[in-house]
Every structure is written in C-alpha cells, then in structure tokens.
Amino acid sequence: MKKVERINIIMRYINNRAHFTISEIMREFNISRSTAIRDIREIESMGMPLVAEVGRDGGYFVMNNSVLPTVRFTDNEVKALFIAFMATRNQQLPYLKSRQSLAEKLLGLISENQQDDLVLLNQLLLFEGTNPNNPDLLDLSDLPHPMVEKLIQILLMDRYLLITIKEDKVIESYPIYLLHLYHEKGLWLIEGFDLAKETVQIFSVDNLTDVNPHPAKKRLSRKIILEKMSKQEEAINLFLELGPKAIAQFKKYHPLKVSISYTNPYQTTAILKTFINVENPEELAEITNWLLFLGRDIKVREVPEEVLEGINEILFLYCP
C-alpha cells in the first residue's frame, strides 16, 4: 500500500474511534512503530486535532468539540477550479495519475446545482489538444515523460544532480546544478549549470535515462554559480521595438529566456533585448521563425545577419 493511501485510510480509522494507540495502528496496518508514529505526526500536521495521553495505557484521541471547518466553494471558485483543471488536460504535467481521485473529491464537496453547471461547461468548452467531435477524447497522452516525476521528487531534496542523457545512441552523464525545469512547445526541458564545464546547458527530459543526487563532496555554492553565470552573460545582439499587435503575439508565445519591457503605462509599446547564439542552428531557426510570428508591428534596431538571411530564405520560399 502506498503511503498516501495508507494515510487516508488511517485518518478514516481514527475518525471512527474515540481512542486508539500506536500498537493498534501497527497491528491494523502491518507497519513498524516508527512508521506509525511518522504517519500520526503527518496526520496531525494536516489539521486533525489529536491529543496524546501519557501513561502505561496512553494513546491518542480526537479532541472533543474540535471540528475542522468545512471547505466551502463559491460558484465562481468552483468554475475557476474546474476550468483550470480542464485547461491542464493533455499538457503532460506530472502527478496527473491522481486526476481521477482529485476530481471525485472536488465533486463531493459541491452541490448538485454546481455539478450540473460543470457538466454543461464540459460540453461547451474546448481546449488545445481536445478532439472537437468528442470533448472527452484527447489527441495525445495526458501523462508526462515517466522521468519527470522522478526528477521532481529528487530535485525537491537536492538541486545538485547527476543526470544521464542518451542522444544519438551516445550516453553521457552530467553533474549539474538545476536552475529550472520547464515545459515549452510540448517538451519538458532541464536548464542546468554544468558543474564540470561551468556553463549553462539545456537538456531534453525525453533523452533523460537516469537521475540521482550529485555525490560530490565539494560543491560550488549557489552564490558562486550565479556569479560565474553573470560573468558569462552574452552581449545583446537582438534589439526590437514592439507595437500592440506584436505584443499580443508575444503574449501568445515566446521563448522562455526572452522578455520584454513596456515603455508606456498602457503597455501598448515595448522593447525586447536578448542574445541569440547564431552558432546554435536550433536556436537560430527557432528565433527566425518566431520573429516572423511576431508580424510586422516591430521595428528592428539590431539583429544578427544570420537571422536576416534566414528570414529572407523563408520569404523566398513562399514568395518566389
């Protein structure tokens, strides 16, 4: 039995008894004393008002006249939760194996009228990746790459990682300090500071075959890592001025490392400054296509020649 399931069952067990002991929990759930104590402490931290009795026959009981407040949702809060829940479908997010149980618990907290509203919304609202002929059918798998959850579990304990990447049949291991784990264009990507090469690198989780805490005893501190990164920051070679239409396109999609600064209080004009690594074919192609996506409502102040050549090649293909 998984820990989460055991905790839930123990809570129901406790709730149906006026008094219980650690020994009873051990026998009932076939767990060790240390595990039983940890579970009880976790249940207490979740808000269940338990009182410990000292003495030879001591145990625990739920505090009399202490009832946790019932969770109530307004109609708008219910709709907000439901729509946010629907919008994350087909996004390959971690922990979505719990989606069904989470949905059942949410539905159990709301009224029948609120449930009827959600049924109607489910019929009317369509989100990206949904089949319009059958809203319950997703075009892709709802589950993320199997390594995503393992990666998250480890990085919550330690951001110094040893990751193993398999690319083009070549397997390599990298000691990294994880800066970000992000989702872009349907892919999970790792942005990490390579502790051996002392450079920032991007790795695809799709190519990840193993991940473990980095075992090295001597580690660079986060402060030193950030200092080294700041010294390596590249000079800006792309400088744009954006109008309202280009800003609207920017909000629809932009590469993770690119940001804009608004130049008026109404946020209708902005500037964009960044560095493009023209030696990286993938980054060069991505930025070239993205600039075309922004449209004509931009003024170019500075741009690498390689980007202009790429834009001209694309335009020539469509306008011979």
C-alpha positions as CSV (number, residue, x, y, z in Angstrom):
1,M,0.0,0.0,0.0
2,K,1.3,3.4,-0.9
3,K,1.9,6.0,1.8
4,V,-0.8,8.4,0.6
5,E,-3.4,5.6,0.5
6,R,-2.3,4.4,4.0
7,I,-2.6,7.9,5.4
8,N,-6.1,8.4,4.1
9,I,-7.2,5.0,5.5
10,I,-5.6,5.7,8.9
11,M,-7.5,9.0,9.0
12,R,-10.8,7.3,8.4
13,Y,-9.8,4.6,11.0
14,I,-9.1,7.3,13.6
15,N,-12.2,9.3,12.8
16,N,-14.4,6.3,13.6
17,R,-12.8,5.6,17.1
18,A,-12.9,7.6,20.3
19,H,-9.4,6.3,21.3
20,F,-6.5,4.5,19.7
21,T,-2.9,3.5,20.4
22,I,0.2,3.3,18.3
23,S,0.2,-0.5,18.8
24,E,-3.3,-0.8,17.3
25,I,-2.2,1.2,14.3
26,M,0.9,-1.1,13.9
27,R,-1.3,-4.2,14.0
28,E,-4.1,-2.9,11.9
29,F,-1.9,-1.7,9.0
30,N,1.1,-4.0,9.5
31,I,3.7,-1.3,9.8
32,S,6.6,-0.6,12.2
33,R,6.3,1.6,15.2
34,S,8.5,4.3,13.6
35,T,6.3,4.4,10.5
36,A,3.1,4.5,12.6
37,I,4.5,7.5,14.6
38,R,5.5,9.3,11.4
39,D,2.1,8.8,9.9
40,I,0.3,10.1,13.1
41,R,2.5,13.2,13.1
42,E,1.8,13.8,9.4
43,I,-2.0,13.4,10.1
44,E,-1.6,16.0,13.0
45,S,0.2,18.4,10.6
46,M,-2.8,18.2,8.2
47,G,-5.0,19.6,10.9
48,M,-6.7,16.7,12.7
49,P,-6.9,17.7,16.4
50,L,-5.3,14.7,18.1
51,V,-4.5,14.7,21.8
52,A,-1.8,12.4,23.2
53,E,-2.5,10.6,26.6
54,V,0.5,9.8,28.7
55,G,0.9,6.8,30.9
56,R,1.1,3.0,30.5
57,D,-2.2,2.7,28.7
58,G,-1.8,6.0,26.9
59,G,-2.7,6.6,23.3
60,Y,-4.5,9.2,21.3
61,F,-8.0,10.6,21.0
62,V,-9.6,13.3,18.8
63,M,-10.2,16.5,20.7
64,N,-13.8,16.9,21.8
65,N,-15.8,19.8,20.3
66,S,-13.0,20.4,17.8
67,V,-14.3,20.2,14.3
68,L,-12.2,21.3,11.4
69,P,-14.0,24.0,9.3
70,T,-15.9,22.6,6.3
71,V,-14.4,23.7,3.0
72,R,-17.0,25.7,1.0
73,F,-16.6,27.0,-2.5
74,T,-18.5,29.8,-4.2
75,D,-20.0,29.2,-7.6
76,N,-17.2,31.3,-9.2
77,E,-14.5,29.4,-7.3
78,V,-15.9,26.1,-8.4
79,K,-15.9,27.2,-12.1
80,A,-12.4,28.6,-11.7
81,L,-11.1,25.3,-10.4
82,F,-12.9,23.2,-13.0
83,I,-11.8,25.4,-15.9
84,A,-8.2,25.4,-14.7
85,F,-8.5,21.6,-14.3
86,M,-9.8,21.2,-17.8
87,A,-7.2,23.5,-19.3
88,T,-4.3,21.4,-18.0
89,R,-5.6,18.3,-19.7
90,N,-3.2,16.9,-22.4
91,Q,-0.4,19.1,-21.1
92,Q,1.8,16.2,-20.0
93,L,2.0,17.5,-16.4
94,P,3.4,15.4,-13.5
95,Y,1.2,13.8,-10.9
96,L,-1.8,13.6,-13.3
97,K,-2.3,9.9,-12.3
98,S,-4.2,11.5,-9.3
99,R,-6.6,13.4,-11.6
100,Q,-9.5,10.9,-11.2
101,S,-9.3,10.8,-7.4
102,L,-8.9,14.6,-7.2
103,A,-11.9,15.1,-9.5
104,E,-14.1,12.8,-7.3
105,K,-13.1,14.6,-4.1
106,L,-13.9,18.0,-5.7
107,L,-17.3,16.8,-6.9
108,G,-18.0,15.5,-3.5
109,L,-17.6,19.0,-2.0
110,I,-20.1,20.8,-4.2
111,S,-23.8,21.0,-4.6
112,E,-25.9,19.2,-7.3
113,N,-26.6,22.6,-9.0
114,Q,-22.9,23.3,-9.1
115,Q,-22.3,19.8,-10.6
116,D,-24.9,20.5,-13.3
117,D,-23.1,23.7,-14.3
118,L,-19.8,21.8,-14.6
119,V,-21.4,19.1,-16.8
120,L,-22.6,21.9,-19.1
121,L,-19.2,23.6,-19.2
122,N,-17.6,20.3,-20.0
123,Q,-19.9,20.0,-23.1
124,L,-19.3,23.6,-24.3
125,L,-15.6,24.4,-23.5
126,L,-12.8,23.1,-25.7
127,F,-9.1,23.4,-25.0
128,E,-6.0,22.8,-27.0
129,G,-5.4,19.1,-27.8
130,T,-9.1,18.3,-27.4
131,N,-10.9,16.4,-30.2
132,P,-13.9,18.7,-31.2
133,N,-16.0,15.7,-32.2
134,N,-15.6,14.1,-28.8
135,P,-14.5,16.5,-26.0
136,D,-13.6,13.6,-23.7
137,L,-11.1,12.3,-26.3
138,L,-7.5,13.7,-26.1
139,D,-5.3,13.8,-29.2
140,L,-2.2,12.9,-27.1
141,S,-1.4,11.1,-23.9
142,D,-2.2,13.1,-20.8
143,L,0.7,11.6,-18.9
144,P,4.2,13.2,-19.0
145,H,7.5,11.5,-19.7
146,P,8.0,8.9,-16.9
147,M,11.2,10.6,-15.7
148,V,9.5,13.9,-14.9
149,E,8.0,12.8,-11.6
150,K,11.3,11.1,-10.5
151,L,13.2,14.2,-11.4
152,I,10.9,16.4,-9.4
153,Q,11.0,14.1,-6.4
154,I,14.8,14.2,-6.3
155,L,15.2,17.9,-7.1
156,L,12.9,18.8,-4.2
157,M,15.5,17.3,-1.9
158,D,18.7,18.3,-3.8
159,R,19.2,20.5,-6.8
160,Y,22.8,19.2,-7.4
161,L,22.1,16.3,-9.7
162,L,23.9,13.7,-11.8
163,I,21.8,13.2,-14.9
164,T,22.4,10.6,-17.6
165,I,21.5,11.6,-21.2
166,K,21.2,9.3,-24.2
167,E,21.3,11.2,-27.5
168,D,22.1,9.6,-30.9
169,K,23.0,6.4,-29.2
170,V,25.6,8.2,-27.1
171,I,25.2,8.0,-23.3
172,E,26.8,10.7,-21.2
173,S,26.5,11.8,-17.6
174,Y,26.5,15.4,-16.5
175,P,26.9,16.8,-13.0
176,I,24.6,19.9,-12.8
177,Y,23.0,22.4,-10.5
178,L,19.4,22.6,-11.7
179,L,18.2,26.1,-12.5
180,H,14.8,25.4,-14.0
181,L,12.6,22.6,-15.1
182,Y,10.3,24.0,-17.7
183,H,7.7,23.0,-20.3
184,E,7.9,24.6,-23.7
185,K,6.3,23.6,-27.0
186,G,5.2,20.2,-25.6
187,L,8.6,19.3,-24.2
188,W,10.0,19.1,-20.7
189,L,13.4,20.7,-20.6
190,I,16.1,21.0,-17.9
191,E,18.1,24.2,-17.6
192,G,21.2,23.4,-15.6
193,F,24.6,24.7,-14.7
194,D,27.2,22.1,-15.8
195,L,29.4,21.8,-12.8
196,A,32.2,20.3,-14.9
197,K,32.2,22.7,-17.8
198,E,30.9,25.6,-15.7
199,T,28.4,26.6,-18.4
200,V,24.6,26.7,-18.6
201,Q,23.1,23.9,-20.7
202,I,19.7,22.8,-21.8
203,F,18.7,19.1,-21.7
204,S,15.6,17.4,-23.0
205,V,13.8,15.2,-20.4
206,D,12.9,12.9,-23.3
207,N,16.6,12.0,-23.5
208,L,17.0,11.5,-19.8
209,T,17.6,7.9,-18.8
210,D,18.6,8.3,-15.1
211,V,18.9,11.0,-12.4
212,N,20.4,10.9,-9.0
213,P,21.7,13.4,-6.4
214,H,25.2,14.5,-7.3
215,P,27.5,12.6,-4.9
216,A,30.4,15.1,-5.0
217,K,31.5,16.3,-1.5
218,K,32.9,19.6,-2.7
219,R,30.2,21.6,-4.4
220,L,30.1,25.1,-5.8
221,S,27.7,27.2,-3.7
222,R,24.6,28.7,-5.4
223,K,26.2,32.2,-4.9
224,I,29.4,31.2,-6.8
225,I,27.3,29.5,-9.5
226,L,25.3,32.7,-10.1
227,E,28.5,34.8,-10.1
228,K,30.0,32.6,-12.8
229,M,26.8,32.8,-14.8
230,S,26.7,36.6,-14.6
231,K,30.3,36.8,-15.9
232,Q,29.3,34.6,-18.9
233,E,26.3,36.6,-19.9
234,E,26.5,37.3,-23.6
235,A,26.3,40.7,-25.2
236,I,22.9,41.7,-26.6
237,N,22.6,41.2,-30.4
238,L,18.8,41.5,-30.9
239,F,17.0,44.7,-30.1
240,L,13.4,45.2,-31.2
241,E,10.6,47.8,-30.5
242,L,7.2,46.2,-30.4
243,G,3.8,47.7,-31.1
244,P,0.4,46.5,-29.7
245,K,-0.1,43.8,-32.3
246,A,3.4,42.4,-31.8
247,I,2.9,42.5,-28.0
248,A,-0.3,40.5,-28.4
249,Q,1.7,37.9,-30.5
250,F,4.4,37.9,-27.9
251,K,1.9,37.0,-25.2
252,K,0.7,34.1,-27.2
253,Y,4.1,32.6,-27.4
254,H,7.7,33.5,-26.7
255,P,10.9,31.5,-26.0
256,L,11.5,31.1,-22.3
257,K,14.6,33.3,-22.0
258,V,13.1,36.2,-23.9
259,S,11.3,39.0,-22.1
260,I,10.0,42.5,-22.9
261,S,10.0,45.8,-21.1
262,Y,6.9,48.1,-21.5
263,T,7.7,51.6,-22.5
264,N,4.4,53.3,-21.7
265,P,1.8,52.9,-18.8
266,Y,-0.8,51.4,-21.2
267,Q,1.6,48.5,-22.1
268,T,1.0,49.2,-25.8
269,T,4.7,49.6,-26.7
270,A,7.7,47.6,-25.5
271,I,11.3,46.9,-26.2
272,L,13.0,43.5,-26.4
273,K,16.7,42.9,-25.9
274,T,18.3,39.5,-25.9
275,F,21.2,37.4,-27.1
276,I,20.9,34.9,-30.0
277,N,23.5,32.2,-30.3
278,V,23.9,32.1,-34.1
279,E,26.3,29.1,-33.7
280,N,23.4,27.0,-32.5
281,P,21.3,26.0,-35.6
282,E,18.2,25.0,-33.5
283,E,18.1,28.3,-31.6
284,L,18.8,30.3,-34.8
285,A,15.9,28.6,-36.6
286,E,13.6,29.0,-33.7
287,I,14.2,32.7,-33.3
288,T,14.0,33.3,-37.1
289,N,10.5,31.6,-37.3
290,W,9.4,33.4,-34.1
291,L,10.3,36.9,-35.4
292,L,8.1,36.1,-38.4
293,F,5.4,35.0,-36.0
294,L,5.5,38.4,-34.3
295,G,4.4,40.1,-37.5
296,R,5.1,43.5,-39.0
297,D,4.3,45.6,-35.9
298,I,8.0,45.6,-34.9
299,K,10.9,48.0,-35.5
300,V,14.3,46.3,-35.8
301,R,17.1,48.2,-34.1
302,E,19.7,45.4,-34.1
303,V,19.7,41.9,-35.4
304,P,22.4,39.4,-36.5
305,E,23.0,39.0,-40.2
306,E,22.4,35.2,-39.9
307,V,18.8,35.9,-38.7
308,L,18.1,38.2,-41.6
309,E,19.4,35.6,-44.1
310,G,17.1,33.0,-42.5
311,I,14.1,35.3,-42.8
312,N,14.9,36.1,-46.4
313,E,15.2,32.4,-47.2
314,I,11.8,31.6,-45.7
315,L,10.2,34.6,-47.5
316,F,11.7,33.5,-50.8
317,L,10.3,30.0,-50.4
318,Y,6.7,31.4,-50.0
319,C,7.1,34.4,-52.4
320,P,9.3,33.2,-55.3
